[in-house]
């Protein structure tokens, strides 16, 4: 992948204080997932990412299938480009993700079960060591709890047993002792059976002395279903002695869009941000792509979309104003 060009002048919306500056008064980092193709080829996109956010997450470039499509041959270029872009723009990086049951390289299916543990350890440590001292937070383990709160039945669990989760955190910590290590999952914003399962998992990892430092609540919402008990949920995770973060926020609507749906979407974003601001240990708030033009949602949820804070023409939506207003209101809310 070619080097990412320098950011151009920010668009007109940046005449207002940038989101990153509004969030800084609260000690909160605000970020976006980054599409590396757009970052390299779309000057408007690149300028907005540089101006508005102080953290970035690789949407796909740090997943295993992107990093090592052929066994033993790493393709670091896109991930390197993102880290360099972040450093050039005074941004921190969230690494996403080291251990997952999706977006793994095809060759992994041919690895004998008895070798999988060593292969996983090598992947985790090679990736974390590559960016040692340059990644603020890592999503070490992603989505290993079912909706009913039980362990997700993955090939990792079947081959390695439940201890692979703790092992992954230990391996990552060995590779970079200064990185904050997170467990990350979806549909755990409210207190429910799934978030109960995640809570039990994190509590047990903490009891074992495993170096887990945070829980990421992804925040992929429907506009019609805003979170109800998010504040309570953040509080109970933080009571375990870990930090929290909203890691992948987007709020999708049923298409076509209308003003009522956009207002509901804005309320969903506002609810996510407000709960994070009010939680002493909520370190960062990340949108999973800020512009509808590059959103993953329409390709995954049939008949739904328009999930970002800017529309397909890069114009701010009510959701963008909701985030700005929430960050501008009241006095500073200090982070833990």
FIVEX-445245 format. One record per residue (C-alpha): y, x, z; residue number from 1. Coordinates in nm, 3 decimals. Last residue first. Layout:
REM FIVEX-445245
[zalo [Y X Z] NUM]
...
END
This chain:
REM FIVEX-445245
[zalo [0.783 -1.036 3.602] 336]
[zalo [1.045 -1.157 3.358] 335]
[zalo [1.399 -1.253 3.463] 334]
[zalo [1.541 -1.589 3.367] 333]
[zalo [1.903 -1.532 3.263] 332]
[zalo [2.135 -1.822 3.330] 331]
[zalo [2.126 -2.158 3.164] 330]
[zalo [2.097 -2.235 2.792] 329]
[zalo [2.113 -1.979 2.512] 328]
[zalo [1.740 -1.911 2.482] 327]
[zalo [1.664 -2.282 2.476] 326]
[zalo [1.939 -2.346 2.222] 325]
[zalo [1.817 -2.071 1.992] 324]
[zalo [1.457 -2.191 2.011] 323]
[zalo [1.559 -2.551 1.942] 322]
[zalo [1.783 -2.441 1.654] 321]
[zalo [1.488 -2.274 1.488] 320]
[zalo [1.276 -2.585 1.542] 319]
[zalo [1.551 -2.797 1.383] 318]
[zalo [1.486 -2.602 1.061] 317]
[zalo [1.654 -2.285 0.937] 316]
[zalo [1.656 -2.232 0.560] 315]
[zalo [1.415 -1.976 0.413] 314]
[zalo [1.359 -2.190 0.104] 313]
[zalo [1.005 -2.271 0.219] 312]
[zalo [1.142 -2.388 0.555] 311]
[zalo [1.233 -2.177 0.857] 310]
[zalo [1.095 -2.236 1.209] 309]
[zalo [0.737 -2.248 1.086] 308]
[zalo [0.467 -2.515 1.068] 307]
[zalo [0.555 -2.683 0.738] 306]
[zalo [0.183 -2.764 0.703] 305]
[zalo [-0.073 -3.041 0.720] 304]
[zalo [-0.267 -3.234 0.455] 303]
[zalo [-0.574 -3.011 0.484] 302]
[zalo [-0.548 -2.767 0.774] 301]
[zalo [-0.655 -2.414 0.675] 300]
[zalo [-0.470 -2.329 0.355] 299]
[zalo [-0.170 -2.535 0.459] 298]
[zalo [-0.147 -2.344 0.792] 297]
[zalo [-0.140 -1.981 0.681] 296]
[zalo [0.237 -1.983 0.643] 295]
[zalo [0.412 -1.758 0.391] 294]
[zalo [0.673 -1.993 0.248] 293]
[zalo [0.683 -2.191 0.573] 292]
[zalo [0.876 -1.906 0.736] 291]
[zalo [0.838 -1.772 1.093] 290]
[zalo [0.487 -1.637 1.081] 289]
[zalo [0.273 -1.691 1.387] 288]
[zalo [0.566 -1.714 1.625] 287]
[zalo [0.553 -1.470 1.916] 286]
[zalo [0.688 -1.520 2.269] 285]
[zalo [0.661 -1.222 2.501] 284]
[zalo [0.630 -1.114 2.862] 283]
[zalo [0.533 -1.431 3.045] 282]
[zalo [0.495 -1.299 3.401] 281]
[zalo [0.777 -1.491 3.568] 280]
[zalo [0.685 -1.820 3.396] 279]
[zalo [1.001 -2.023 3.331] 278]
[zalo [1.076 -1.852 3.003] 277]
[zalo [0.719 -1.905 2.885] 276]
[zalo [0.729 -2.274 2.976] 275]
[zalo [1.060 -2.316 2.796] 274]
[zalo [0.932 -2.139 2.485] 273]
[zalo [0.625 -2.356 2.443] 272]
[zalo [0.813 -2.679 2.517] 271]
[zalo [1.093 -2.588 2.276] 270]
[zalo [0.846 -2.519 1.998] 269]
[zalo [0.687 -2.858 2.048] 268]
[zalo [1.023 -3.035 2.072] 267]
[zalo [1.129 -2.877 1.743] 266]
[zalo [0.813 -3.009 1.581] 265]
[zalo [0.885 -3.358 1.711] 264]
[zalo [1.235 -3.335 1.562] 263]
[zalo [1.088 -3.216 1.231] 262]
[zalo [0.842 -3.504 1.231] 261]
[zalo [1.120 -3.759 1.278] 260]
[zalo [1.332 -3.595 1.009] 259]
[zalo [1.059 -3.612 0.745] 258]
[zalo [0.792 -3.374 0.618] 257]
[zalo [0.523 -3.483 0.375] 256]
[zalo [0.287 -3.376 0.518] 255]
[zalo [0.136 -3.404 0.866] 254]
[zalo [0.312 -3.155 1.089] 253]
[zalo [0.230 -2.808 1.219] 252]
[zalo [0.376 -2.634 1.521] 251]
[zalo [0.338 -2.256 1.521] 250]
[zalo [0.308 -2.012 1.808] 249]
[zalo [0.072 -1.717 1.785] 248]
[zalo [0.103 -1.503 2.100] 247]
[zalo [0.260 -1.697 2.384] 246]
[zalo [0.227 -1.433 2.652] 245]
[zalo [0.085 -1.392 3.002] 244]
[zalo [0.069 -1.119 3.264] 243]
[zalo [-0.227 -1.068 3.494] 242]
[zalo [-0.269 -1.080 3.871] 241]
[zalo [-0.497 -1.382 3.894] 240]
[zalo [-0.195 -1.589 4.001] 239]
[zalo [-0.052 -1.520 3.654] 238]
[zalo [-0.335 -1.724 3.506] 237]
[zalo [-0.266 -2.010 3.746] 236]
[zalo [0.105 -2.006 3.671] 235]
[zalo [0.058 -2.007 3.295] 234]
[zalo [-0.162 -2.314 3.327] 233]
[zalo [0.082 -2.504 3.548] 232]
[zalo [0.363 -2.436 3.301] 231]
[zalo [0.142 -2.539 3.009] 230]
[zalo [0.044 -2.874 3.161] 229]
[zalo [0.166 -3.118 2.894] 228]
[zalo [0.152 -2.925 2.568] 227]
[zalo [0.286 -3.107 2.261] 226]
[zalo [0.045 -3.321 2.057] 225]
[zalo [0.226 -3.496 1.769] 224]
[zalo [0.378 -3.171 1.645] 223]
[zalo [0.028 -3.029 1.624] 222]
[zalo [0.007 -2.696 1.800] 221]
[zalo [-0.109 -2.337 1.747] 220]
[zalo [0.020 -2.193 2.076] 219]
[zalo [-0.185 -1.875 2.103] 218]
[zalo [-0.211 -1.841 2.479] 217]
[zalo [-0.246 -1.468 2.536] 216]
[zalo [-0.382 -1.356 2.871] 215]
[zalo [-0.277 -1.023 3.021] 214]
[zalo [-0.362 -0.696 3.190] 213]
[zalo [-0.738 -0.654 3.158] 212]
[zalo [-0.860 -0.320 3.288] 211]
[zalo [-1.197 -0.436 3.431] 210]
[zalo [-1.210 -0.406 3.808] 209]
[zalo [-1.516 -0.631 3.835] 208]
[zalo [-1.318 -0.900 4.016] 207]
[zalo [-1.055 -0.883 3.741] 206]
[zalo [-1.322 -0.945 3.478] 205]
[zalo [-1.453 -1.236 3.683] 204]
[zalo [-1.108 -1.393 3.714] 203]
[zalo [-1.048 -1.343 3.343] 202]
[zalo [-1.371 -1.522 3.251] 201]
[zalo [-1.316 -1.806 3.498] 200]
[zalo [-0.965 -1.861 3.364] 199]
[zalo [-1.096 -1.857 3.007] 198]
[zalo [-1.353 -2.120 3.099] 197]
[zalo [-1.091 -2.335 3.272] 196]
[zalo [-0.875 -2.291 2.960] 195]
[zalo [-1.160 -2.442 2.760] 194]
[zalo [-1.224 -2.732 2.997] 193]
[zalo [-0.858 -2.824 3.016] 192]
[zalo [-0.531 -2.710 3.174] 191]
[zalo [-0.303 -2.700 2.874] 190]
[zalo [-0.220 -2.409 2.643] 189]
[zalo [-0.585 -2.315 2.600] 188]
[zalo [-0.621 -2.456 2.250] 187]
[zalo [-0.634 -2.103 2.106] 186]
[zalo [-0.737 -1.769 2.260] 185]
[zalo [-0.630 -1.412 2.344] 184]
[zalo [-0.750 -1.166 2.612] 183]
[zalo [-0.488 -0.898 2.653] 182]
[zalo [-0.464 -0.523 2.716] 181]
[zalo [-0.127 -0.364 2.791] 180]
[zalo [-0.125 -0.014 2.643] 179]
[zalo [-0.066 0.285 2.873] 178]
[zalo [-0.426 0.400 2.917] 177]
[zalo [-0.477 0.432 2.540] 176]
[zalo [-0.830 0.521 2.424] 175]
[zalo [-0.989 0.488 2.767] 174]
[zalo [-0.817 0.151 2.809] 173]
[zalo [-0.957 0.029 2.477] 172]
[zalo [-1.309 0.130 2.575] 171]
[zalo [-1.278 -0.041 2.914] 170]
[zalo [-1.144 -0.360 2.757] 169]
[zalo [-1.426 -0.365 2.501] 168]
[zalo [-1.688 -0.300 2.769] 167]
[zalo [-1.572 -0.599 2.971] 166]
[zalo [-1.622 -0.827 2.671] 165]
[zalo [-1.949 -0.655 2.570] 164]
[zalo [-2.099 -0.749 2.907] 163]
[zalo [-2.188 -1.098 2.784] 162]
[zalo [-2.496 -0.980 2.596] 161]
[zalo [-2.492 -0.717 2.322] 160]
[zalo [-2.676 -0.865 2.026] 159]
[zalo [-2.650 -1.239 2.095] 158]
[zalo [-2.300 -1.213 2.241] 157]
[zalo [-2.171 -1.005 1.952] 156]
[zalo [-2.343 -1.231 1.698] 155]
[zalo [-2.139 -1.514 1.844] 154]
[zalo [-2.225 -1.811 2.066] 153]
[zalo [-1.892 -1.873 2.239] 152]
[zalo [-1.922 -1.845 2.618] 151]
[zalo [-1.889 -2.184 2.792] 150]
[zalo [-1.556 -2.355 2.857] 149]
[zalo [-1.633 -2.680 2.674] 148]
[zalo [-1.410 -2.584 2.380] 147]
[zalo [-1.600 -2.257 2.343] 146]
[zalo [-1.480 -1.922 2.482] 145]
[zalo [-1.489 -1.591 2.292] 144]
[zalo [-1.160 -1.635 2.106] 143]
[zalo [-1.020 -1.283 2.074] 142]
[zalo [-1.092 -0.969 2.274] 141]
[zalo [-0.857 -0.671 2.274] 140]
[zalo [-0.533 -0.842 2.178] 139]
[zalo [-0.339 -0.520 2.225] 138]
[zalo [0.009 -0.496 2.375] 137]
[zalo [0.275 -0.226 2.342] 136]
[zalo [0.127 -0.028 2.053] 135]
[zalo [0.281 0.313 1.972] 134]
[zalo [0.151 0.528 2.260] 133]
[zalo [-0.192 0.552 2.102] 132]
[zalo [-0.181 0.408 1.752] 131]
[zalo [-0.479 0.587 1.598] 130]
[zalo [-0.640 0.603 1.941] 129]
[zalo [-0.655 0.222 1.957] 128]
[zalo [-0.818 0.192 1.616] 127]
[zalo [-1.070 0.473 1.661] 126]
[zalo [-1.152 0.348 2.011] 125]
[zalo [-1.222 -0.010 1.916] 124]
[zalo [-1.415 0.078 1.602] 123]
[zalo [-1.629 0.344 1.770] 122]
[zalo [-1.708 0.108 2.058] 121]
[zalo [-1.810 -0.164 1.813] 120]
[zalo [-2.039 0.074 1.624] 119]
[zalo [-2.199 0.199 1.945] 118]
[zalo [-2.266 -0.155 2.062] 117]
[zalo [-2.392 -0.265 1.722] 116]
[zalo [-2.657 0.004 1.692] 115]
[zalo [-2.947 -0.185 1.850] 114]
[zalo [-2.860 -0.494 1.651] 113]
[zalo [-2.922 -0.307 1.324] 112]
[zalo [-2.604 -0.286 1.110] 111]
[zalo [-2.642 -0.484 0.788] 110]
[zalo [-2.409 -0.768 0.891] 109]
[zalo [-2.139 -0.512 0.971] 108]
[zalo [-2.122 -0.422 0.602] 107]
[zalo [-1.927 -0.741 0.531] 106]
[zalo [-1.630 -0.621 0.735] 105]
[zalo [-1.520 -0.851 1.022] 104]
[zalo [-1.269 -1.123 0.963] 103]
[zalo [-1.421 -1.355 1.225] 102]
[zalo [-1.629 -1.301 1.543] 101]
[zalo [-1.350 -1.108 1.710] 100]
[zalo [-1.303 -0.775 1.887] 99]
[zalo [-0.999 -0.553 1.815] 98]
[zalo [-0.718 -0.790 1.714] 97]
[zalo [-0.419 -0.787 1.679] 96]
[zalo [-0.197 -0.505 1.805] 95]
[zalo [0.139 -0.625 1.937] 94]
[zalo [0.410 -0.385 1.823] 93]
[zalo [0.750 -0.303 1.972] 92]
[zalo [1.070 -0.314 1.771] 91]
[zalo [1.369 -0.080 1.743] 90]
[zalo [1.398 -0.124 1.368] 89]
[zalo [1.262 0.211 1.249] 88]
[zalo [0.983 0.189 1.506] 87]
[zalo [0.881 -0.152 1.379] 86]
[zalo [0.881 -0.038 1.016] 85]
[zalo [0.665 0.264 1.107] 84]
[zalo [0.418 0.040 1.291] 83]
[zalo [0.406 -0.198 0.995] 82]
[zalo [0.353 0.082 0.745] 81]
[zalo [0.072 0.231 0.951] 80]
[zalo [-0.101 -0.106 0.953] 79]
[zalo [-0.068 -0.131 0.575] 78]
[zalo [-0.191 0.228 0.516] 77]
[zalo [-0.478 0.257 0.764] 76]
[zalo [-0.763 0.209 0.520] 75]
[zalo [-1.059 0.356 0.702] 74]
[zalo [-1.373 0.470 0.526] 73]
[zalo [-1.670 0.505 0.764] 72]
[zalo [-1.826 0.177 0.661] 71]
[zalo [-1.641 0.025 0.369] 70]
[zalo [-1.387 -0.248 0.445] 69]
[zalo [-1.266 -0.049 0.748] 68]
[zalo [-0.910 -0.148 0.843] 67]
[zalo [-0.878 -0.479 0.658] 66]
[zalo [-1.220 -0.611 0.764] 65]
[zalo [-1.152 -0.493 1.119] 64]
[zalo [-0.828 -0.681 1.173] 63]
[zalo [-0.517 -0.464 1.196] 62]
[zalo [-0.367 -0.574 0.862] 61]
[zalo [-0.418 -0.947 0.916] 60]
[zalo [-0.107 -1.103 1.074] 59]
[zalo [0.013 -0.767 1.199] 58]
[zalo [0.222 -0.844 1.506] 57]
[zalo [0.592 -0.766 1.545] 56]
[zalo [0.822 -0.741 1.845] 55]
[zalo [1.201 -0.725 1.865] 54]
[zalo [1.269 -1.009 1.626] 53]
[zalo [1.573 -1.145 1.440] 52]
[zalo [1.717 -0.857 1.241] 51]
[zalo [1.413 -0.668 1.118] 50]
[zalo [1.200 -0.975 1.048] 49]
[zalo [1.492 -1.143 0.873] 48]
[zalo [1.565 -0.840 0.658] 47]
[zalo [1.201 -0.806 0.550] 46]
[zalo [1.178 -1.170 0.450] 45]
[zalo [1.494 -1.149 0.241] 44]
[zalo [1.380 -0.823 0.082] 43]
[zalo [1.045 -0.967 -0.026] 42]
[zalo [0.800 -0.709 -0.160] 41]
[zalo [0.685 -0.480 0.119] 40]
[zalo [0.727 -0.722 0.409] 39]
[zalo [0.589 -1.007 0.199] 38]
[zalo [0.270 -0.814 0.129] 37]
[zalo [0.250 -0.710 0.494] 36]
[zalo [0.266 -1.067 0.627] 35]
[zalo [0.408 -1.020 0.975] 34]
[zalo [0.336 -1.220 1.289] 33]
[zalo [0.662 -1.278 1.467] 32]
[zalo [0.836 -1.167 1.781] 31]
[zalo [1.044 -1.243 2.086] 30]
[zalo [1.045 -1.013 2.390] 29]
[zalo [1.175 -1.172 2.708] 28]
[zalo [1.397 -0.994 2.961] 27]
[zalo [1.599 -1.315 2.986] 26]
[zalo [1.915 -1.163 2.834] 25]
[zalo [1.687 -1.004 2.574] 24]
[zalo [1.586 -1.342 2.434] 23]
[zalo [1.934 -1.411 2.294] 22]
[zalo [1.948 -1.062 2.145] 21]
[zalo [1.606 -1.095 1.984] 20]
[zalo [1.696 -1.438 1.844] 19]
[zalo [1.991 -1.281 1.666] 18]
[zalo [2.341 -1.376 1.771] 17]
[zalo [2.493 -1.601 1.503] 16]
[zalo [2.596 -1.432 1.178] 15]
[zalo [2.219 -1.383 1.138] 14]
[zalo [2.200 -1.721 0.965] 13]
[zalo [2.380 -1.566 0.668] 12]
[zalo [2.096 -1.338 0.567] 11]
[zalo [2.041 -0.987 0.713] 10]
[zalo [2.148 -0.684 0.511] 9]
[zalo [1.851 -0.502 0.363] 8]
[zalo [1.560 -0.362 0.562] 7]
[zalo [1.428 -0.028 0.450] 6]
[zalo [1.146 -0.033 0.197] 5]
[zalo [0.787 -0.060 0.325] 4]
[zalo [0.586 0.231 0.192] 3]
[zalo [0.347 0.139 -0.083] 2]
[zalo [0.000 0.000 0.000] 1]
END
